[in-house]
Amino acid sequence: MPCLGPGPETVDRAPVITCWGSVLEEKRMTTKTMGPPPRAFPAEGMLRLIRSGAILDWWRQLWTKSSFRVLPPSEAGRDQKARYSHQAVTGSTSFVTNLFSGHLVPENVFPFPSALSLEQAQSLQAMLDPCARFFQEVNDAAANEELGSIEEATLGGLKEMGCFGLQVPEEMGGVGLTNTQYARMVEVVGMHDLGVGISLGAHQSIGFKGILLFGTKSQKQKYLPKLASGEVYAAFCLTEPSSGSDAASIQTTAELSPCEKFYILNGGKIWISNGGTAEIFTVFAKTPVKNITTGEVTNKISAFIVERSFGGVTSGPPEKKMGIKCSNTAEVHFDNVKVPAENLLGGLGKGFKVAMNILNNGRFGMASALAGTMRGVILKAVDHAANRKQFGRTISSYGAIQEKVARMAALLYVTEAMAYVLSANMDMGVTEYKLEAAISKIFASEAAWTVTDEGIQILGGMGYMKEAGLERVLRDLRIFRIFEGTNDVLRLFVALSGLEHAGEELSSLQKRMATPVREMETIGQEVVRRVKRKVGVPSGISLQGTVHPDLDDSAALVTKAIDLFGEAVESLLLKYGATVADEQFLLKRVADAAIDIYAMAVALSRASRTLALRQPTAQHEKLLCRTWCQEAFQRVRVTLLETRSPRWEESFADMKQISDALVRNKGTVATHPLGF
């Protein structure tokens, strides 16, 4: 879960952004990753081909027999590939990544994935009740906050339940939970005390996650047993004063000693969760790395396992924070710390990959924890609404309150769906989920804030009082939109990574056009798909036969949104080319649309499964899904219009001027209404 630090995983080929709080690493889109500037953009060849009369015959033939046509239910099960865009062409199984090319690749979302065996489900259920009772009867969130640390009784109980090593293998002293099991346990913690959740998450979700993912056998055997027992705590040390989001600019260094037995570590880290209480640290530092081919030496980031007992490791006093006050946050300083060479983690110069994988791997836990938080808030809000009478009626009977409650329920529903689609995918071995993980973090942190804010509003004056417990939750929640990748930068990451994929696909199409006879069918299908989208005709992608028939209308909104999105993305690439990386006004809107479409899809998948299984809540979930998809589709439509509207371009330019004026003036510029 926590750490005021970085964001998304990167890929070997320079993902457009490798970011945390503001744009990280100067790895901007280059002609290598996104193709040449607009005038030479690869898709121009496609447009020339579209405009030529020679292709009209292809259009006429493929219009009627294109594999993208909508199939009746009887054909749907027989010819599944025909309902979906070309996964083979995209080279990606990620639902979100493929949205940017207007493709529907549903395998990781439809049907709603489940990775729990019967035995795993039973084991999880056996753990949930004791954990929930513990947080209800032993843990006191208000007392923890007042104390500024977690009460000893709570810590002791958490250790007894194995909560410090939930995903550590059993043979190393842990509980050995899968990602899905871990997500469900974390949900219980998030429902009762986010401060405790941060402490546990800083320890295992990121603190020693690097050892789990990248550690050698000896490193795991040495450290994991005592970390899993809670005998010692772990912390993740990346953020520095000059590199809150720009990991490439960290100043901490690690120099190999002349004897080559140690690395000498020097530097400091800030805002480190568990920084004052941890004994084991995953530390990132610059190290000189020699290119074996050229002999050139450059500084690259490496990761190290550092023990406080090595000497030279000190921590500052606990930071005074807005929320999550029972968790420890402190500076950590390293002064000539001798780190054994065998404590290098993941390989020399591989630290950036280690950091990104740790953060990317841990995001699903944040979504599930915040789902628990929302569930607890909704319980309080609904209880108050059902019992509070005004003007002779309970306030739950008034439309304004009903709308609030319904929207709160929908936000929780989608957040849960995102969390458990992601955790199941991870358990099933899916490796391409970085955009889905980033979206789940963005969505969950913003949904939880909205739900809690509305919960306070429903309680009215009582909601503002400390005794209601909601003001603490609201303060605790604020940090989730900042750490593990600020939502602003994660939006850029989602947009630019998706655009990079779409640009590469256009480049691939251009290469096929070099041999049009051999690639005629593929080119024709792609051209038809794009032409249909351009003129507002559905491209033919469909979820009919994949979702429950009662949700066909909602499914149609999802596929229509994908068509609109794919066409809008292509238009942006054709207009801006590589310079789209500079258009953050547009990128934010592209990301917002992608988030809404993914949210529609996971809600649709979840509700469809419930209907298919004829569960008692099926009709209720159908309403949640329909309501969400209808409103989300309208947001997508409006958001995408903003990306191509001349009036919005003018507004963006105006906002830039307004902001620049305030910065130059070091404050507001407008004259006070009273003139003084």
LINTALIN-V630599 format. One record per run of one state. SS is the DSSP state (A for helix, B for strand, O for the rest). FROM is the first residue (numbers start at 1). TO is the last residue. Records with the same first field share a line. If there is no record, write none. Layout:
# LINTALIN-V630599
SS=FROM-TO ; FROM-TO
This chain:
# LINTALIN-V630599
O=1-30 ; 35-37 ; 41-42 ; 52-52 ; 66-72 ; 77-79 ; 84-86 ; 91-94 ; 100-117 ; 138-140 ; 148-151 ; 161-169 ; 173-178 ; 193-193 ; 208-208 ; 215-216 ; 230-233 ; 238-246 ; 250-252 ; 257-261 ; 274-279 ; 291-296 ; 311-312 ; 316-328 ; 346-350 ; 388-388 ; 391-392 ; 398-398 ; 428-433 ; 460-460 ; 465-465 ; 469-469 ; 482-486 ; 514-519 ; 535-543 ; 545-546 ; 548-548 ; 583-583 ; 613-617 ; 643-645 ; 666-676
A=31-34 ; 38-40 ; 43-51 ; 53-65 ; 73-76 ; 80-83 ; 87-90 ; 95-99 ; 118-137 ; 141-147 ; 152-160 ; 170-172 ; 179-192 ; 194-207 ; 209-214 ; 217-229 ; 247-249 ; 308-310 ; 341-343 ; 351-387 ; 395-397 ; 399-427 ; 434-459 ; 461-464 ; 466-468 ; 470-481 ; 487-513 ; 520-534 ; 549-582 ; 584-612 ; 618-642 ; 646-665
B=234-237 ; 253-256 ; 262-273 ; 280-290 ; 297-307 ; 313-315 ; 329-340 ; 344-345 ; 389-390 ; 393-394 ; 544-544 ; 547-547
